[in-house]
Amino acid sequence: MTELFSTGLIADIILAFMALEAIVLVLYQRKTGRGFTQLSVFWMLFPGACLVLAIRAALVGAAWGWIALAVSFSLVAHLGYLRHRLRNNAK
């Protein structure tokens, strides 16, 4: 367990599961016509992926600037997600 965290591998595993989740959601929508669009899946998962990248950077001892950059991208992505949701709910 220590190696999973000290090398940042845990973040890589989480990102892989998030990618798998995105694939499953997109395939489900294509097959059934229900669920989330590709754009919705992107906006839904991207902020979390940025936070996981920030955690990975912190775990491996990256410079604080890389961590701050990933967290900042997460904020921008979250605001994009909110904008996307508000536009789709207004229709």
Phi and psi restraints in degrees (range 20) as a CNS / XPLOR table:
assign (resid 1 and name C) (resid 2 and name N)
       (resid 2 and name CA) (resid 2 and name C) 1.0 -59.0 20.0 2
assign (resid 2 and name N) (resid 2 and name CA)
       (resid 2 and name C) (resid 3 and name N) 1.0 -41.1 20.0 2
assign (resid 2 and name C) (resid 3 and name N)
       (resid 3 and name CA) (resid 3 and name C) 1.0 -66.4 20.0 2
assign (resid 3 and name N) (resid 3 and name CA)
       (resid 3 and name C) (resid 4 and name N) 1.0 -35.9 20.0 2
assign (resid 3 and name C) (resid 4 and name N)
       (resid 4 and name CA) (resid 4 and name C) 1.0 -57.1 20.0 2
assign (resid 4 and name N) (resid 4 and name CA)
       (resid 4 and name C) (resid 5 and name N) 1.0 -40.0 20.0 2
assign (resid 4 and name C) (resid 5 and name N)
       (resid 5 and name CA) (resid 5 and name C) 1.0 -86.8 20.0 2
assign (resid 5 and name N) (resid 5 and name CA)
       (resid 5 and name C) (resid 6 and name N) 1.0 -39.7 20.0 2
assign (resid 5 and name C) (resid 6 and name N)
       (resid 6 and name CA) (resid 6 and name C) 1.0 -69.5 20.0 2
assign (resid 6 and name N) (resid 6 and name CA)
       (resid 6 and name C) (resid 7 and name N) 1.0 -26.3 20.0 2
assign (resid 6 and name C) (resid 7 and name N)
       (resid 7 and name CA) (resid 7 and name C) 1.0 -95.8 20.0 2
assign (resid 7 and name N) (resid 7 and name CA)
       (resid 7 and name C) (resid 8 and name N) 1.0 -8.1 20.0 2
assign (resid 7 and name C) (resid 8 and name N)
       (resid 8 and name CA) (resid 8 and name C) 1.0 81.1 20.0 2
assign (resid 8 and name N) (resid 8 and name CA)
       (resid 8 and name C) (resid 9 and name N) 1.0 4.8 20.0 2
assign (resid 8 and name C) (resid 9 and name N)
       (resid 9 and name CA) (resid 9 and name C) 1.0 -60.3 20.0 2
assign (resid 9 and name N) (resid 9 and name CA)
       (resid 9 and name C) (resid 10 and name N) 1.0 -30.5 20.0 2
assign (resid 9 and name C) (resid 10 and name N)
       (resid 10 and name CA) (resid 10 and name C) 1.0 -61.0 20.0 2
assign (resid 10 and name N) (resid 10 and name CA)
       (resid 10 and name C) (resid 11 and name N) 1.0 -38.7 20.0 2
assign (resid 10 and name C) (resid 11 and name N)
       (resid 11 and name CA) (resid 11 and name C) 1.0 -67.1 20.0 2
assign (resid 11 and name N) (resid 11 and name CA)
       (resid 11 and name C) (resid 12 and name N) 1.0 -39.0 20.0 2
assign (resid 11 and name C) (resid 12 and name N)
       (resid 12 and name CA) (resid 12 and name C) 1.0 -62.7 20.0 2
assign (resid 12 and name N) (resid 12 and name CA)
       (resid 12 and name C) (resid 13 and name N) 1.0 -39.6 20.0 2
assign (resid 12 and name C) (resid 13 and name N)
       (resid 13 and name CA) (resid 13 and name C) 1.0 -64.8 20.0 2
assign (resid 13 and name N) (resid 13 and name CA)
       (resid 13 and name C) (resid 14 and name N) 1.0 -43.7 20.0 2
assign (resid 13 and name C) (resid 14 and name N)
       (resid 14 and name CA) (resid 14 and name C) 1.0 -62.3 20.0 2
assign (resid 14 and name N) (resid 14 and name CA)
       (resid 14 and name C) (resid 15 and name N) 1.0 -43.2 20.0 2
assign (resid 14 and name C) (resid 15 and name N)
       (resid 15 and name CA) (resid 15 and name C) 1.0 -63.4 20.0 2
assign (resid 15 and name N) (resid 15 and name CA)
       (resid 15 and name C) (resid 16 and name N) 1.0 -37.3 20.0 2
assign (resid 15 and name C) (resid 16 and name N)
       (resid 16 and name CA) (resid 16 and name C) 1.0 -64.1 20.0 2
assign (resid 16 and name N) (resid 16 and name CA)
       (resid 16 and name C) (resid 17 and name N) 1.0 -42.1 20.0 2
assign (resid 16 and name C) (resid 17 and name N)
       (resid 17 and name CA) (resid 17 and name C) 1.0 -65.5 20.0 2
assign (resid 17 and name N) (resid 17 and name CA)
       (resid 17 and name C) (resid 18 and name N) 1.0 -35.8 20.0 2
assign (resid 17 and name C) (resid 18 and name N)
       (resid 18 and name CA) (resid 18 and name C) 1.0 -66.4 20.0 2
assign (resid 18 and name N) (resid 18 and name CA)
       (resid 18 and name C) (resid 19 and name N) 1.0 -39.1 20.0 2
assign (resid 18 and name C) (resid 19 and name N)
       (resid 19 and name CA) (resid 19 and name C) 1.0 -64.8 20.0 2
assign (resid 19 and name N) (resid 19 and name CA)
       (resid 19 and name C) (resid 20 and name N) 1.0 -41.6 20.0 2
assign (resid 19 and name C) (resid 20 and name N)
       (resid 20 and name CA) (resid 20 and name C) 1.0 -62.5 20.0 2
assign (resid 20 and name N) (resid 20 and name CA)
       (resid 20 and name C) (resid 21 and name N) 1.0 -41.4 20.0 2
assign (resid 20 and name C) (resid 21 and name N)
       (resid 21 and name CA) (resid 21 and name C) 1.0 -60.0 20.0 2
assign (resid 21 and name N) (resid 21 and name CA)
       (resid 21 and name C) (resid 22 and name N) 1.0 -43.5 20.0 2
assign (resid 21 and name C) (resid 22 and name N)
       (resid 22 and name CA) (resid 22 and name C) 1.0 -61.5 20.0 2
assign (resid 22 and name N) (resid 22 and name CA)
       (resid 22 and name C) (resid 23 and name N) 1.0 -44.0 20.0 2
assign (resid 22 and name C) (resid 23 and name N)
       (resid 23 and name CA) (resid 23 and name C) 1.0 -62.0 20.0 2
assign (resid 23 and name N) (resid 23 and name CA)
       (resid 23 and name C) (resid 24 and name N) 1.0 -45.9 20.0 2
assign (resid 23 and name C) (resid 24 and name N)
       (resid 24 and name CA) (resid 24 and name C) 1.0 -62.4 20.0 2
assign (resid 24 and name N) (resid 24 and name CA)
       (resid 24 and name C) (resid 25 and name N) 1.0 -44.0 20.0 2
assign (resid 24 and name C) (resid 25 and name N)
       (resid 25 and name CA) (resid 25 and name C) 1.0 -63.5 20.0 2
assign (resid 25 and name N) (resid 25 and name CA)
       (resid 25 and name C) (resid 26 and name N) 1.0 -41.9 20.0 2
assign (resid 25 and name C) (resid 26 and name N)
       (resid 26 and name CA) (resid 26 and name C) 1.0 -68.1 20.0 2
assign (resid 26 and name N) (resid 26 and name CA)
       (resid 26 and name C) (resid 27 and name N) 1.0 -43.3 20.0 2
assign (resid 26 and name C) (resid 27 and name N)
       (resid 27 and name CA) (resid 27 and name C) 1.0 -64.3 20.0 2
assign (resid 27 and name N) (resid 27 and name CA)
       (resid 27 and name C) (resid 28 and name N) 1.0 -38.6 20.0 2
assign (resid 27 and name C) (resid 28 and name N)
       (resid 28 and name CA) (resid 28 and name C) 1.0 -61.6 20.0 2
assign (resid 28 and name N) (resid 28 and name CA)
       (resid 28 and name C) (resid 29 and name N) 1.0 -44.4 20.0 2
assign (resid 28 and name C) (resid 29 and name N)
       (resid 29 and name CA) (resid 29 and name C) 1.0 -65.4 20.0 2
assign (resid 29 and name N) (resid 29 and name CA)
       (resid 29 and name C) (resid 30 and name N) 1.0 -40.7 20.0 2
assign (resid 29 and name C) (resid 30 and name N)
       (resid 30 and name CA) (resid 30 and name C) 1.0 -65.8 20.0 2
assign (resid 30 and name N) (resid 30 and name CA)
       (resid 30 and name C) (resid 31 and name N) 1.0 -37.4 20.0 2
assign (resid 30 and name C) (resid 31 and name N)
       (resid 31 and name CA) (resid 31 and name C) 1.0 -75.8 20.0 2
assign (resid 31 and name N) (resid 31 and name CA)
       (resid 31 and name C) (resid 32 and name N) 1.0 -41.9 20.0 2
assign (resid 31 and name C) (resid 32 and name N)
       (resid 32 and name CA) (resid 32 and name C) 1.0 -102.8 20.0 2
assign (resid 32 and name N) (resid 32 and name CA)
       (resid 32 and name C) (resid 33 and name N) 1.0 -20.6 20.0 2
assign (resid 32 and name C) (resid 33 and name N)
       (resid 33 and name CA) (resid 33 and name C) 1.0 79.6 20.0 2
assign (resid 33 and name N) (resid 33 and name CA)
       (resid 33 and name C) (resid 34 and name N) 1.0 0.1 20.0 2
assign (resid 33 and name C) (resid 34 and name N)
       (resid 34 and name CA) (resid 34 and name C) 1.0 -111.1 20.0 2
assign (resid 34 and name N) (resid 34 and name CA)
       (resid 34 and name C) (resid 35 and name N) 1.0 165.6 20.0 2
assign (resid 34 and name C) (resid 35 and name N)
       (resid 35 and name CA) (resid 35 and name C) 1.0 100.5 20.0 2
assign (resid 35 and name N) (resid 35 and name CA)
       (resid 35 and name C) (resid 36 and name N) 1.0 -152.2 20.0 2
assign (resid 35 and name C) (resid 36 and name N)
       (resid 36 and name CA) (resid 36 and name C) 1.0 -99.1 20.0 2
assign (resid 36 and name N) (resid 36 and name CA)
       (resid 36 and name C) (resid 37 and name N) 1.0 143.6 20.0 2
assign (resid 36 and name C) (resid 37 and name N)
       (resid 37 and name CA) (resid 37 and name C) 1.0 -71.9 20.0 2
assign (resid 37 and name N) (resid 37 and name CA)
       (resid 37 and name C) (resid 38 and name N) 1.0 166.4 20.0 2
assign (resid 37 and name C) (resid 38 and name N)
       (resid 38 and name CA) (resid 38 and name C) 1.0 -58.8 20.0 2
assign (resid 38 and name N) (resid 38 and name CA)
       (resid 38 and name C) (resid 39 and name N) 1.0 -42.1 20.0 2
assign (resid 38 and name C) (resid 39 and name N)
       (resid 39 and name CA) (resid 39 and name C) 1.0 -64.0 20.0 2
assign (resid 39 and name N) (resid 39 and name CA)
       (resid 39 and name C) (resid 40 and name N) 1.0 -39.8 20.0 2
assign (resid 39 and name C) (resid 40 and name N)
       (resid 40 and name CA) (resid 40 and name C) 1.0 -64.5 20.0 2
assign (resid 40 and name N) (resid 40 and name CA)
       (resid 40 and name C) (resid 41 and name N) 1.0 -40.8 20.0 2
assign (resid 40 and name C) (resid 41 and name N)
       (resid 41 and name CA) (resid 41 and name C) 1.0 -62.8 20.0 2
assign (resid 41 and name N) (resid 41 and name CA)
       (resid 41 and name C) (resid 42 and name N) 1.0 -43.9 20.0 2
assign (resid 41 and name C) (resid 42 and name N)
       (resid 42 and name CA) (resid 42 and name C) 1.0 -57.9 20.0 2
assign (resid 42 and name N) (resid 42 and name CA)
       (resid 42 and name C) (resid 43 and name N) 1.0 -53.4 20.0 2
assign (resid 42 and name C) (resid 43 and name N)
       (resid 43 and name CA) (resid 43 and name C) 1.0 -64.4 20.0 2
assign (resid 43 and name N) (resid 43 and name CA)
       (resid 43 and name C) (resid 44 and name N) 1.0 -28.7 20.0 2
assign (resid 43 and name C) (resid 44 and name N)
       (resid 44 and name CA) (resid 44 and name C) 1.0 -73.5 20.0 2
assign (resid 44 and name N) (resid 44 and name CA)
       (resid 44 and name C) (resid 45 and name N) 1.0 -38.8 20.0 2
assign (resid 44 and name C) (resid 45 and name N)
       (resid 45 and name CA) (resid 45 and name C) 1.0 -96.7 20.0 2
assign (resid 45 and name N) (resid 45 and name CA)
       (resid 45 and name C) (resid 46 and name N) 1.0 -24.8 20.0 2
assign (resid 45 and name C) (resid 46 and name N)
       (resid 46 and name CA) (resid 46 and name C) 1.0 -60.6 20.0 2
assign (resid 46 and name N) (resid 46 and name CA)
       (resid 46 and name C) (resid 47 and name N) 1.0 -44.3 20.0 2
assign (resid 46 and name C) (resid 47 and name N)
       (resid 47 and name CA) (resid 47 and name C) 1.0 -59.4 20.0 2
assign (resid 47 and name N) (resid 47 and name CA)
       (resid 47 and name C) (resid 48 and name N) 1.0 -41.7 20.0 2
assign (resid 47 and name C) (resid 48 and name N)
       (resid 48 and name CA) (resid 48 and name C) 1.0 -65.7 20.0 2
assign (resid 48 and name N) (resid 48 and name CA)
       (resid 48 and name C) (resid 49 and name N) 1.0 -38.3 20.0 2
assign (resid 48 and name C) (resid 49 and name N)
       (resid 49 and name CA) (resid 49 and name C) 1.0 -62.7 20.0 2
assign (resid 49 and name N) (resid 49 and name CA)
       (resid 49 and name C) (resid 50 and name N) 1.0 -39.2 20.0 2
assign (resid 49 and name C) (resid 50 and name N)
       (resid 50 and name CA) (resid 50 and name C) 1.0 -63.1 20.0 2
assign (resid 50 and name N) (resid 50 and name CA)
       (resid 50 and name C) (resid 51 and name N) 1.0 -40.8 20.0 2
assign (resid 50 and name C) (resid 51 and name N)
       (resid 51 and name CA) (resid 51 and name C) 1.0 -65.8 20.0 2
assign (resid 51 and name N) (resid 51 and name CA)
       (resid 51 and name C) (resid 52 and name N) 1.0 -38.9 20.0 2
assign (resid 51 and name C) (resid 52 and name N)
       (resid 52 and name CA) (resid 52 and name C) 1.0 -64.1 20.0 2
assign (resid 52 and name N) (resid 52 and name CA)
       (resid 52 and name C) (resid 53 and name N) 1.0 -38.9 20.0 2
assign (resid 52 and name C) (resid 53 and name N)
       (resid 53 and name CA) (resid 53 and name C) 1.0 -63.7 20.0 2
assign (resid 53 and name N) (resid 53 and name CA)
       (resid 53 and name C) (resid 54 and name N) 1.0 -36.9 20.0 2
assign (resid 53 and name C) (resid 54 and name N)
       (resid 54 and name CA) (resid 54 and name C) 1.0 -64.7 20.0 2
assign (resid 54 and name N) (resid 54 and name CA)
       (resid 54 and name C) (resid 55 and name N) 1.0 -42.0 20.0 2
assign (resid 54 and name C) (resid 55 and name N)
       (resid 55 and name CA) (resid 55 and name C) 1.0 -63.2 20.0 2
assign (resid 55 and name N) (resid 55 and name CA)
       (resid 55 and name C) (resid 56 and name N) 1.0 -42.7 20.0 2
assign (resid 55 and name C) (resid 56 and name N)
       (resid 56 and name CA) (resid 56 and name C) 1.0 -60.2 20.0 2
assign (resid 56 and name N) (resid 56 and name CA)
       (resid 56 and name C) (resid 57 and name N) 1.0 -45.0 20.0 2
assign (resid 56 and name C) (resid 57 and name N)
       (resid 57 and name CA) (resid 57 and name C) 1.0 -60.1 20.0 2
assign (resid 57 and name N) (resid 57 and name CA)
       (resid 57 and name C) (resid 58 and name N) 1.0 -41.9 20.0 2
assign (resid 57 and name C) (resid 58 and name N)
       (resid 58 and name CA) (resid 58 and name C) 1.0 -65.9 20.0 2
assign (resid 58 and name N) (resid 58 and name CA)
       (resid 58 and name C) (resid 59 and name N) 1.0 -40.5 20.0 2
assign (resid 58 and name C) (resid 59 and name N)
       (resid 59 and name CA) (resid 59 and name C) 1.0 -64.4 20.0 2
assign (resid 59 and name N) (resid 59 and name CA)
       (resid 59 and name C) (resid 60 and name N) 1.0 -35.0 20.0 2
assign (resid 59 and name C) (resid 60 and name N)
       (resid 60 and name CA) (resid 60 and name C) 1.0 -93.1 20.0 2
assign (resid 60 and name N) (resid 60 and name CA)
       (resid 60 and name C) (resid 61 and name N) 1.0 3.1 20.0 2
assign (resid 60 and name C) (resid 61 and name N)
       (resid 61 and name CA) (resid 61 and name C) 1.0 79.6 20.0 2
assign (resid 61 and name N) (resid 61 and name CA)
       (resid 61 and name C) (resid 62 and name N) 1.0 30.5 20.0 2
assign (resid 61 and name C) (resid 62 and name N)
       (resid 62 and name CA) (resid 62 and name C) 1.0 -67.1 20.0 2
assign (resid 62 and name N) (resid 62 and name CA)
       (resid 62 and name C) (resid 63 and name N) 1.0 160.5 20.0 2
assign (resid 62 and name C) (resid 63 and name N)
       (resid 63 and name CA) (resid 63 and name C) 1.0 -61.2 20.0 2
assign (resid 63 and name N) (resid 63 and name CA)
       (resid 63 and name C) (resid 64 and name N) 1.0 149.6 20.0 2
assign (resid 63 and name C) (resid 64 and name N)
       (resid 64 and name CA) (resid 64 and name C) 1.0 -59.8 20.0 2
assign (resid 64 and name N) (resid 64 and name CA)
       (resid 64 and name C) (resid 65 and name N) 1.0 -27.6 20.0 2
assign (resid 64 and name C) (resid 65 and name N)
       (resid 65 and name CA) (resid 65 and name C) 1.0 -62.7 20.0 2
assign (resid 65 and name N) (resid 65 and name CA)
       (resid 65 and name C) (resid 66 and name N) 1.0 -38.4 20.0 2
assign (resid 65 and name C) (resid 66 and name N)
       (resid 66 and name CA) (resid 66 and name C) 1.0 -67.0 20.0 2
assign (resid 66 and name N) (resid 66 and name CA)
       (resid 66 and name C) (resid 67 and name N) 1.0 -38.9 20.0 2
assign (resid 66 and name C) (resid 67 and name N)
       (resid 67 and name CA) (resid 67 and name C) 1.0 -65.5 20.0 2
assign (resid 67 and name N) (resid 67 and name CA)
       (resid 67 and name C) (resid 68 and name N) 1.0 -46.2 20.0 2
assign (resid 67 and name C) (resid 68 and name N)
       (resid 68 and name CA) (resid 68 and name C) 1.0 -62.7 20.0 2
assign (resid 68 and name N) (resid 68 and name CA)
       (resid 68 and name C) (resid 69 and name N) 1.0 -38.2 20.0 2
assign (resid 68 and name C) (resid 69 and name N)
       (resid 69 and name CA) (resid 69 and name C) 1.0 -63.0 20.0 2
assign (resid 69 and name N) (resid 69 and name CA)
       (resid 69 and name C) (resid 70 and name N) 1.0 -44.9 20.0 2
assign (resid 69 and name C) (resid 70 and name N)
       (resid 70 and name CA) (resid 70 and name C) 1.0 -64.9 20.0 2
assign (resid 70 and name N) (resid 70 and name CA)
       (resid 70 and name C) (resid 71 and name N) 1.0 -40.8 20.0 2
assign (resid 70 and name C) (resid 71 and name N)
       (resid 71 and name CA) (resid 71 and name C) 1.0 -66.5 20.0 2
assign (resid 71 and name N) (resid 71 and name CA)
       (resid 71 and name C) (resid 72 and name N) 1.0 -38.8 20.0 2
assign (resid 71 and name C) (resid 72 and name N)
       (resid 72 and name CA) (resid 72 and name C) 1.0 -64.2 20.0 2
assign (resid 72 and name N) (resid 72 and name CA)
       (resid 72 and name C) (resid 73 and name N) 1.0 -43.5 20.0 2
assign (resid 72 and name C) (resid 73 and name N)
       (resid 73 and name CA) (resid 73 and name C) 1.0 -60.1 20.0 2
assign (resid 73 and name N) (resid 73 and name CA)
       (resid 73 and name C) (resid 74 and name N) 1.0 -37.0 20.0 2
assign (resid 73 and name C) (resid 74 and name N)
       (resid 74 and name CA) (resid 74 and name C) 1.0 -62.8 20.0 2
assign (resid 74 and name N) (resid 74 and name CA)
       (resid 74 and name C) (resid 75 and name N) 1.0 -42.4 20.0 2
assign (resid 74 and name C) (resid 75 and name N)
       (resid 75 and name CA) (resid 75 and name C) 1.0 -62.3 20.0 2
assign (resid 75 and name N) (resid 75 and name CA)
       (resid 75 and name C) (resid 76 and name N) 1.0 -47.5 20.0 2
assign (resid 75 and name C) (resid 76 and name N)
       (resid 76 and name CA) (resid 76 and name C) 1.0 -61.7 20.0 2
assign (resid 76 and name N) (resid 76 and name CA)
       (resid 76 and name C) (resid 77 and name N) 1.0 -42.5 20.0 2
assign (resid 76 and name C) (resid 77 and name N)
       (resid 77 and name CA) (resid 77 and name C) 1.0 -65.2 20.0 2
assign (resid 77 and name N) (resid 77 and name CA)
       (resid 77 and name C) (resid 78 and name N) 1.0 -38.8 20.0 2
assign (resid 77 and name C) (resid 78 and name N)
       (resid 78 and name CA) (resid 78 and name C) 1.0 -64.1 20.0 2
assign (resid 78 and name N) (resid 78 and name CA)
       (resid 78 and name C) (resid 79 and name N) 1.0 -42.8 20.0 2
assign (resid 78 and name C) (resid 79 and name N)
       (resid 79 and name CA) (resid 79 and name C) 1.0 -63.9 20.0 2
assign (resid 79 and name N) (resid 79 and name CA)
       (resid 79 and name C) (resid 80 and name N) 1.0 -37.6 20.0 2
assign (resid 79 and name C) (resid 80 and name N)
       (resid 80 and name CA) (resid 80 and name C) 1.0 -63.3 20.0 2
assign (resid 80 and name N) (resid 80 and name CA)
       (resid 80 and name C) (resid 81 and name N) 1.0 -40.2 20.0 2
assign (resid 80 and name C) (resid 81 and name N)
       (resid 81 and name CA) (resid 81 and name C) 1.0 -62.5 20.0 2
assign (resid 81 and name N) (resid 81 and name CA)
       (resid 81 and name C) (resid 82 and name N) 1.0 -45.0 20.0 2
assign (resid 81 and name C) (resid 82 and name N)
       (resid 82 and name CA) (resid 82 and name C) 1.0 -61.7 20.0 2
assign (resid 82 and name N) (resid 82 and name CA)
       (resid 82 and name C) (resid 83 and name N) 1.0 -42.3 20.0 2
assign (resid 82 and name C) (resid 83 and name N)
       (resid 83 and name CA) (resid 83 and name C) 1.0 -62.4 20.0 2
assign (resid 83 and name N) (resid 83 and name CA)
       (resid 83 and name C) (resid 84 and name N) 1.0 -43.9 20.0 2
assign (resid 83 and name C) (resid 84 and name N)
       (resid 84 and name CA) (resid 84 and name C) 1.0 -60.0 20.0 2
assign (resid 84 and name N) (resid 84 and name CA)
       (resid 84 and name C) (resid 85 and name N) 1.0 -45.5 20.0 2
assign (resid 84 and name C) (resid 85 and name N)
       (resid 85 and name CA) (resid 85 and name C) 1.0 -65.4 20.0 2
assign (resid 85 and name N) (resid 85 and name CA)
       (resid 85 and name C) (resid 86 and name N) 1.0 -43.5 20.0 2
assign (resid 85 and name C) (resid 86 and name N)
       (resid 86 and name CA) (resid 86 and name C) 1.0 -63.5 20.0 2
assign (resid 86 and name N) (resid 86 and name CA)
       (resid 86 and name C) (resid 87 and name N) 1.0 -39.4 20.0 2
assign (resid 86 and name C) (resid 87 and name N)
       (resid 87 and name CA) (resid 87 and name C) 1.0 -65.7 20.0 2
assign (resid 87 and name N) (resid 87 and name CA)
       (resid 87 and name C) (resid 88 and name N) 1.0 -42.1 20.0 2
assign (resid 87 and name C) (resid 88 and name N)
       (resid 88 and name CA) (resid 88 and name C) 1.0 -71.6 20.0 2
assign (resid 88 and name N) (resid 88 and name CA)
       (resid 88 and name C) (resid 89 and name N) 1.0 -33.1 20.0 2
assign (resid 88 and name C) (resid 89 and name N)
       (resid 89 and name CA) (resid 89 and name C) 1.0 -76.2 20.0 2
assign (resid 89 and name N) (resid 89 and name CA)
       (resid 89 and name C) (resid 90 and name N) 1.0 -22.2 20.0 2
assign (resid 89 and name C) (resid 90 and name N)
       (resid 90 and name CA) (resid 90 and name C) 1.0 -77.4 20.0 2
assign (resid 90 and name N) (resid 90 and name CA)
       (resid 90 and name C) (resid 91 and name N) 1.0 -16.7 20.0 2
